[in-house]
Amino acid sequence: MKKIKNTISRLIKDESGQGATEYILLLVVVVGLVVAFGPKIKGLVEGKLNEVSSLFGEVTGK
């Protein structure tokens, strides 16, 4: 029984996989934000690019 307690205690104190878990969670959050706000950001960027393109057209006379 004492051997099982020692094993469980070692597993609880072991933090070797903690860094990888934090990176995976961070990646999941970033991907979630991109999925949630990606279309809106894409629309805003395309709108601004079209605006700049039309301004260049006015300057060059095309």
C-alpha positions as MATLAB code, in Angstrom:
seq = 'MKKIKNTISRLIKDESGQGATEYILLLVVVVGLVVAFGPKIKGLVEGKLNEVSSLFGEVTGK';
ca = [
       0.000    0.000    0.000;
       2.853    2.346    0.819;
       4.385    1.680   -2.605;
       1.140    2.763   -4.309;
       1.008    5.965   -2.227;
       4.618    6.762   -3.140;
       3.920    6.165   -6.833;
       0.834    8.395   -6.786;
       2.753   11.070   -4.880;
       5.554   11.016   -7.479;
       3.055   11.283  -10.340;
       1.338   14.281   -8.728;
       4.644   16.086   -8.166;
       5.976   15.293  -11.665;
       5.749   18.422  -13.847;
       7.700   17.190  -16.874;
       4.700   17.322  -19.228;
       3.351   20.607  -17.933;
       5.118   22.807  -20.500;
       3.809   20.821  -23.451;
       0.287   20.921  -22.052;
       0.440   24.699  -21.709;
       1.580   25.087  -25.310;
      -1.206   22.817  -26.536;
      -3.826   24.797  -24.605;
      -2.462   28.070  -25.962;
      -2.589   26.684  -29.498;
      -6.205   25.575  -28.976;
      -7.160   29.077  -27.804;
      -5.450   30.757  -30.771;
      -7.069   28.386  -33.276;
     -10.438   28.988  -31.616;
     -10.020   32.758  -31.950;
      -9.040   32.443  -35.600;
     -12.055   30.252  -36.315;
     -14.384   32.603  -34.455;
     -13.121   35.927  -35.823;
     -11.380   34.886  -39.050;
     -14.204   35.717  -41.473;
     -14.786   39.117  -39.886;
     -11.090   40.018  -40.025;
     -10.862   38.779  -43.619;
     -13.800   40.977  -44.608;
     -12.258   44.031  -42.961;
      -8.892   43.482  -44.633;
     -10.459   42.926  -48.053;
     -12.527   46.104  -47.654;
      -9.455   48.171  -46.808;
      -7.469   46.664  -49.697;
     -10.272   47.526  -52.122;
     -10.359   51.054  -50.719;
      -6.600   51.473  -51.171;
      -6.796   49.979  -54.653;
      -9.471   52.466  -55.705;
      -7.430   55.347  -54.284;
      -4.394   54.244  -56.300;
      -6.634   54.061  -59.359;
      -7.674   57.671  -58.801;
      -4.063   58.819  -58.381;
      -2.801   57.023  -61.494;
      -5.860   57.984  -63.548;
      -6.977   54.411  -64.298;
];
